[in-house]
Amino acid sequence: MKKSNEEAYRIAHYIHTWLKEYAPSFRSNSPHTIKSYSQTLSLFINFLEVEKKVAPSGFCSKWFSRDHIEQWILWLKNERNNGPETCNNRLASLRAFLKYLGDKDISFLHLSLGASQIPRQKTMGKKVNGMSKKAVQALMTVPDISTKTGRRDLVLLIVIYSTAARIDEILSMKLKHLHLETNRPCATVIGKGSKIRTLYLLPRAVDHLKKYLKEFHTGKSDPDSYLFYSRNTGAMGKMSQVAVNKRLKKHALYAHTICDEVPLGLHAHQIRHAKASHWLEDGMNIVQISFLLGHANIQTTMAYLDITTEQEAKALATLEDEKGVSKKWKSNLSKLSLFCGVNEIQKK
């Protein structure tokens, strides 16, 4: 095996520190985002190794040129059948790494500039499956409140709809985040980028939450207990999004027989979207809606104002379920993927 050149070691080292240290500490607290960064570099390095026959000894900055990145995007589309949304997310993740690389070493700055000139893939607008107020009302009548699970599901539905919070924000909510015995009852949620915002609760939601707390959090409950918890782990383990969406689909199936405007494949984000649309119908202005949704800018909120606009959340949903990076940076192995410390991607 030829000895790897100095530049190859530097890039491999920066890949490791980006994935294991910098990105989790300074770029995002979201495990979804970190996973996307890991998958992207795994895919790119494997593309170089398999399609371009690049070995550690020949690994250098030229492989991150605009031309090679564009070939990689075509490979994602043609060989891995990735859609435009996924390709755009992969490109954004690679750009983020190259910007970090250029910030750390000025000799790599041109790579970030080149990548920034690559156009995004054109995406087709798709209709968001909105929900009318009538559909939401039908959905609320479905949970069987004669059962403990049904009562929990009803409160969960009310909280999702009344706050329009992201499902992860709601499931991450702990008892200490609820403030029900005040003049203006509210809940605090921790959103994207660890931003904290206050969501005020209407009387109906407060009444249901108080009853729920008496039944599901009896006695002196730990303030760090999750509001909606898993039956398997208890109050210190939050309910999963998979479990929530499974329950929603079950309720939607029956609610659809009452009101055919209820989507059969209902998921939590559609309820959030519905509430935003209903706020608009009720005359709330765009700035207020943007704040309540926890959006960083009003342009993001625009996706909620026209139900023919593509949902922003679709991008995350289309990311492939690839494996993450390997745990340790390898500097003396013959395979480029191992040398760079990323996982080897299997052919489709």
N, C-alpha and C positions, 0 to 999 in steps of 0.2 A: 504494500500500500504506500502511495506517495504521501509524503508528509504534508499536512494541511498548512496552508500559508497563513501568515500573521493576520491578514484581513479576515479570513474565514473564522479564526478564533474570536476576533473582536465582534463580528456580527453574531456568532453563536452565543457569545456571552451576553450581548445586548438582548437577544431573543429571550434568554433565560431570565434576566433581570426585569424585562418588560412584563413577562407573564407572571412571574412569581413575586415580584416586589413592587414595581412602579404602578402597573395598571390597577392591582387590587387596593393600593394605598392612595393613589392620587387621581385615577381616572374614573373609577366607579366602585360602588359598594354592591352593585347588583351581580349576583352569581350568573345571571343570564348573559350579561355583557362580557364578563370575564371568560365565560365558556365560549362565547362567540369569537373573542380574540384568539383563544387557544385553537379552536377549530379552523379558523382562517389561516393561521400560520402553519398548522399541520397540513392543510390542503395545499397551500402554496409550496411548501418545502417538498412535499411528496410529488407535486407536479414537476418540479425541477428535477427530482431524483429519477422519476419513472419516465417522464416524457422527454426531458432534455438530457438525461443520463449524466447529471451533475454529481460528482463525487466530492467528498470533503476537500480533497486536494485542489479541486477546481472551483470551489465555492468562493464567490467574491461579489462585490457590489453590483457588477454589471448585470447580474441575474435579476435585480430589482428594477431594471429599466422599464420605462413606459411600454416599450414593445413587448417585453416578456410578460408584464402584468396583463396587457390586453390579450395576449395569447392564452394566459391562464383563465381569464374570464370566458373566453370562447370554449375552453376545455370544460369549465364548470357547466356551461350551457349545453354543450354537445355530448360530452362524455358522462356527466353526472346528472344531466337533465334538470339542472337548477333553473328556477324561474327568474324573471327580472328582479323581483324584490330581493331574493336571496343573493343574487349576484351583486346588487347594489349594497347590501349589508356586508358582504365579504370585502368589497372594495373599500368601504368606509373603515372597516376594521384594519385592513392592511395600511391604509393611509395613516391611521392613528399610530401604528407602530413605526412607520417611516418618518413621521414627524418627530416622534420620540428619538429615533435613531439620529436624525439630523440635529436635534437639540443637544444630544450627548456628544456628537462628533461632527464638526462642521464639514469634514470631507465627505459626509454622506448627505448633506443638505440638499443636493441636486436631485436625489431620489424622491424626496417628498414633493419637490416642485413638479417633477415629471408626473408623478402619480396624481397630483391635484388637477392636471389637465385632461385626465381620462374622463370622458362623458359617462354619465349614469345610463343604465339601460332604461329604455322607454317602457313604462308600465301602463296597463290599461285600467281605466277607472272601473271599479266594480261596485255594484249596489250593495250598500250596507243593509242587512236585514234589521230594519228598525222595528220598534214596538210602539203601538198606540197606547194611550191611557187606558182604553178599554181592554187591551191585551194584558196590561200590567194588573188591572183589577181582577181579571179572570185568573191570572197566575196566583194572586194572593189568596184566592178562595180554595186552592187545591190542597195545600198541606193539611194532613189530618191532625187537628189540634187535640184529638182525644188521646194521642200518643206523645210520648216525650220527644221522639225524633221529629214528629210533625210540628210540635211547638217550637223546637229549635230552628227548623227550616223556615218557618214563618218569620221569626225574628231576624234570621239571616237575610231573607228576601227584603224585609223592611229596611234593614240597615244598608244593604247594597243600594237599594233604590233611593232612599231618602238622602243619603250622603253623596251618591255617585262617585264614591271612592274606588280606586283600583282594588281588585279582589285581594291582591297580596297585602295592600295596606290594611284592609279589613281583617284578614286572617292573622296579621302581625299585631293587631291591636290587643293590648293587655288591659287588665282591670284598672291599672293606674292611669290609663289614658282616657277613662270615662269620667265626666264631671256632670253628674245628673242632679245633684242637690244644690244648684245655683240658680240665680235669676234667669240666666241664659244657658240652659243645659247644652253641653257640647262634648265632642270627642276630639282628641288630637291624634293625628296620623303622621307617620314618617314616610314621606314619599320618595321619589327618585332623587338621587344626590343627597340623601339624608335630610331633605328639607322638611321641616315640621310645619304643618298648617292646622288650623282649627276649623272643625266642621260643626256648625250649630244644628241641634236636633229639635224637630218639631214635637209637640206634645204626644202625638200618637206613638212615635218612635220611642220616646222616653218611657211611656207607660209600658210598652211591650218589653223594653230592656229591663225595667225594674222587676217585672214578673219573671223574666228569664233569669236574672241574677239570683233571685230567691230560690229558684228551682235548681239551677245548674252550678251555682257558686254559693253553697250554703255555708253558714258559720263565718268564721274569720278567714276568708280566702286570701291567699298570697297576692299582693298587688301585681306581682310579675306573672300571675296566671294569665293564660290566653283567654280572651273573651269566648272565642269559638275554638274548642279544643278537640283533639282526636280521642275517640273512645279507647283506642289501644294504648295511648301513651299517657292519658290523663291531662289535667289542666296545664301542665308544663310543656305540652307538645301541641303545636297548633294544628288545626284541621288543614288538610292538603287541598290544593286547587283541584286536583283530580277528583277528590271525593265530592267537592262542592259541585263541580260541573256534572258529575254523575247524578247527583240529586236533582239538579236543575233540569236535566234532560228528562228525568223520570216525571217531574211535575209538569213540564211543558207538554209531554205526550198526552196527559189527561186534560190539561188546560186548553189544548188545541181543539178538543171536542166541544168545548164551551165557546171558544172564540178562535176562529181560524186564523186570526192575525198573530197568534202566539207562535213563534218559530219552533219547529220540531227539534232542531239541533241546538237549542238554547244554551248559551254560555254566559258567564257573569259579565263579560264586557258589553254584551248587548243591553243589559239592564242599565249599566253606567251610561251607555250611549243614549238609551231611551230617556233617562232622566235629564240629560243635557238638552235633548231635543224638546222635552216638555218645558224646561226652564225657558227656552227661547220662545215657545208658543205662549207662555204666560207673561211675556214681555220683559224678561230679564235681559240686560245688555251683555254684549260679548265679553267685556272686561270682567264683569262679575262671574260669568260662566267660566272663563279661563282661569280665574283665581280659584274657584271652588273645585275645578277639576285638577288643579295642581300642575297646569301646563306652564312651561317656561316662556312660551310666547303665544301670541294670539293666532298666529298662522296654524299652529297645531290644533287649536280649538276649532278652526274653520272646518275640520274634518267632521265635526259633530253637528254642524249647522245645515249641511246638505246631505241627505241620506243617500245620494248617489255618489258621494265622495268615498274613496277607498279608506278603510279603517287603517289608522297608523299601526295598530297592534298586529296587523296581518304580517308585517315584516318579521317580527319575532317568531310568529307561529310557523313561518315557512322555513326557518333555519333547520337544517338537517340535524338529526340526533347522532352526531359523530362523537367519537371518544375524545377526551381531553389530551393535554400534553403529558408526557411522561414526567415522573417526579424529579428526575435529576438530569442536569446538563452533562452530556457525554462528550468528551473532547478527543477521544482517541479511537473512534469506531469508524468502520469503513462505510456504513450507510449514512447518507446525508441526514435523514430524518433523526437518527439516533445522535449523530454528531451535534445537531441543532437542539436536541432535547424535545422534539415534538413526536407525537404518536404517528405511527405508520397507518395510512389510510388504505382500507381494502378497496379493491376495484369493485365497481357496481356491475 
